[in-house]
Amino acid sequence: MRIFPLREHTKPAGISLLLFVVALALGITVQNSIRAAGGPGLRGIWKVVELQQVKPDGTVRDVAVQESFVIFTDTHYSMSFATGTKATSPEPKFSMTDSAKLNRYLDMVVNAGTYKVSGSTLTVHPTFAKVPDFVNGEGTFDLGQTNDSLTLKWRMTTSPDGTQQPYFAAGGHSVLRLKKVK
């Protein structure tokens, strides 16, 4: 006596297609949830390959990025990049003039801390930053990702007391395009 009788059971093609679509949707939802939590999609080492500043009137300025290093773990980030003219090494080594040091310092963005992703918004909370007013403040980015490419539209920077950085408060923003290194 068979407990489970063997019978040929056929399903209409529409049901199989529906099950496939539901499984695909669940997979995409789970993948997006992992990315939203700072999962494998965002986690890693990135390099800034393009930077644009967009003024409130819509004027776009391409900014040369010389060196960059951006890291995302599950909960923390570190962002450092230098813009402007490529720094040249003086002779003897490590003997830059004060003027050259100041120019290099002014062309750098450096901050690190924690972050959260909600939908397509990345919010950073720096615990360290080159600009003291940004420490314990907040940075807000629109987040877009395709495979190993990341686009961050930097919309706002605020200090801990809510003071908005003037460039962003006036309606300007920056667009960073990054490539995953590892």
C-alpha positions as CSV (number, residue, x, y, z in Angstrom):
1,M,0.0,0.0,0.0
2,R,1.3,3.4,-1.0
3,I,1.1,6.2,1.5
4,F,1.7,8.8,-1.2
5,P,0.1,7.6,-4.4
6,L,2.1,8.5,-7.5
7,R,-0.1,10.4,-9.9
8,E,0.7,12.6,-12.7
9,H,-0.2,16.1,-11.6
10,T,-0.1,19.0,-14.1
11,K,-0.3,22.7,-13.3
12,P,-1.4,25.3,-15.7
13,A,1.5,27.2,-17.2
14,G,0.2,30.5,-15.7
15,I,0.6,29.1,-12.1
16,S,4.2,28.2,-12.8
17,L,4.9,31.6,-14.2
18,L,3.2,33.3,-11.2
19,L,5.3,31.2,-8.8
20,F,8.5,32.2,-10.7
21,V,7.6,35.9,-10.6
22,V,6.8,35.7,-6.8
23,A,10.1,34.0,-6.1
24,L,12.0,36.6,-8.2
25,A,10.2,39.5,-6.4
26,L,11.0,37.9,-3.0
27,G,14.7,37.6,-4.0
28,I,14.9,41.2,-5.1
29,T,13.2,42.4,-1.9
30,V,15.6,40.4,0.3
31,Q,18.6,41.7,-1.7
32,N,17.3,45.3,-1.4
33,S,16.8,44.7,2.4
34,I,20.4,43.5,2.7
35,R,21.6,46.5,0.8
36,A,19.5,48.9,2.9
37,A,21.1,47.4,6.1
38,G,24.5,48.1,4.7
39,G,24.9,44.5,3.4
40,P,27.1,43.2,0.6
41,G,25.9,45.8,-1.9
42,L,27.4,48.8,-0.1
43,R,30.0,47.1,2.1
44,G,33.5,47.3,0.7
45,I,36.2,49.6,-0.5
46,W,35.4,52.2,-3.2
47,K,37.2,54.7,-5.3
48,V,35.8,58.1,-6.4
49,V,36.1,58.2,-10.1
50,E,34.0,61.3,-10.9
51,L,32.9,64.3,-8.9
52,Q,30.5,67.1,-10.0
53,Q,29.4,70.2,-8.2
54,V,25.9,71.4,-9.2
55,K,25.2,75.0,-8.3
56,P,21.6,76.1,-7.4
57,D,21.2,77.5,-10.9
58,G,21.9,74.1,-12.4
59,T,25.5,74.9,-13.6
60,V,27.6,71.8,-13.4
61,R,31.3,71.9,-12.7
62,D,33.4,68.8,-13.1
63,V,36.0,68.5,-10.3
64,A,39.2,66.5,-10.8
65,V,39.6,63.8,-8.1
66,Q,43.3,62.9,-7.5
67,E,43.2,60.3,-4.8
68,S,40.3,58.7,-2.9
69,F,39.5,55.9,-0.4
70,V,35.9,55.2,0.7
71,I,35.1,52.3,3.0
72,F,31.7,50.9,4.1
73,T,31.4,48.2,6.7
74,D,28.0,47.0,8.0
75,T,27.6,50.1,10.2
76,H,30.6,52.4,9.7
77,Y,32.1,54.4,6.8
78,S,35.2,56.4,6.1
79,M,35.4,58.9,3.2
80,S,38.6,60.6,2.1
81,F,39.4,62.2,-1.3
82,A,41.5,65.0,-2.6
83,T,40.5,67.2,-5.5
84,G,42.3,69.9,-7.5
85,T,45.7,69.7,-9.1
86,K,47.8,66.6,-8.5
87,A,50.2,67.3,-5.7
88,T,53.8,67.0,-6.7
89,S,56.5,65.7,-4.4
90,P,59.1,68.3,-3.5
91,E,62.8,67.7,-3.2
92,P,63.9,66.9,-0.6
93,K,60.9,64.6,0.2
94,F,58.5,65.6,2.9
95,S,59.4,69.3,2.8
96,M,56.3,71.0,1.4
97,T,56.0,74.7,1.9
98,D,53.2,75.9,4.3
99,S,51.4,77.3,1.2
100,A,51.5,73.9,-0.5
101,K,50.3,72.2,2.7
102,L,47.4,74.6,3.0
103,N,46.4,74.2,-0.7
104,R,46.4,70.4,-0.2
105,Y,44.4,70.7,3.0
106,L,41.7,72.9,1.3
107,D,41.3,70.4,-1.5
108,M,40.5,67.4,0.8
109,V,37.3,65.9,2.1
110,V,37.7,63.7,5.1
111,N,35.1,62.3,7.4
112,A,34.2,59.0,9.1
113,G,31.6,57.6,11.4
114,T,28.4,55.6,11.2
115,Y,25.7,55.4,8.6
116,K,22.2,54.2,7.9
117,V,20.3,53.5,4.6
118,S,16.6,54.0,4.4
119,G,15.2,53.2,0.9
120,S,17.5,55.2,-1.5
121,T,18.7,57.6,1.2
122,L,22.1,57.2,2.8
123,T,22.6,59.2,6.0
124,V,26.1,59.6,7.6
125,H,26.8,60.6,11.1
126,P,30.5,61.6,11.3
127,T,32.4,61.1,14.5
128,F,35.5,62.5,12.8
129,A,35.7,65.1,10.1
130,K,38.2,67.6,8.7
131,V,35.5,70.3,9.2
132,P,34.8,70.5,13.0
133,D,31.2,71.7,12.4
134,F,30.4,68.4,10.7
135,V,31.5,66.2,13.6
136,N,28.4,64.7,15.2
137,G,26.3,66.3,12.5
138,E,24.7,64.7,9.5
139,G,25.2,64.2,5.8
140,T,22.4,63.1,3.5
141,F,22.9,61.4,0.1
142,D,20.6,60.0,-2.6
143,L,22.0,56.5,-3.2
144,G,22.1,54.7,-6.5
145,Q,23.9,51.4,-7.1
146,T,24.4,49.2,-10.1
147,N,26.7,46.2,-9.6
148,D,30.1,47.7,-8.7
149,S,29.2,51.3,-9.4
150,L,27.8,53.6,-6.7
151,T,26.4,57.1,-7.2
152,L,26.0,59.4,-4.2
153,K,24.2,62.7,-4.6
154,W,25.3,64.7,-1.6
155,R,22.2,66.8,-0.8
156,M,22.8,68.2,2.7
157,T,25.4,68.6,5.4
158,T,24.3,69.9,8.8
159,S,26.1,70.5,12.1
160,P,24.9,68.9,15.4
161,D,22.8,72.0,16.1
162,G,21.0,71.8,12.7
163,T,23.0,74.6,11.0
164,Q,23.1,73.8,7.2
165,Q,26.3,74.1,5.2
166,P,25.7,77.2,3.1
167,Y,26.4,75.6,-0.3
168,F,23.7,72.9,0.3
169,A,21.3,75.3,2.1
170,A,21.3,77.4,-1.1
171,G,20.2,74.4,-3.2
172,G,23.6,73.2,-4.5
173,H,24.6,69.5,-4.4
174,S,27.5,67.3,-5.3
175,V,27.4,64.0,-7.3
176,L,30.1,61.4,-6.5
177,R,30.5,58.4,-8.7
178,L,32.4,55.5,-7.2
179,K,33.7,52.2,-8.4
180,K,34.1,49.2,-6.1
181,V,37.8,48.2,-5.5
182,K,37.2,45.3,-3.2
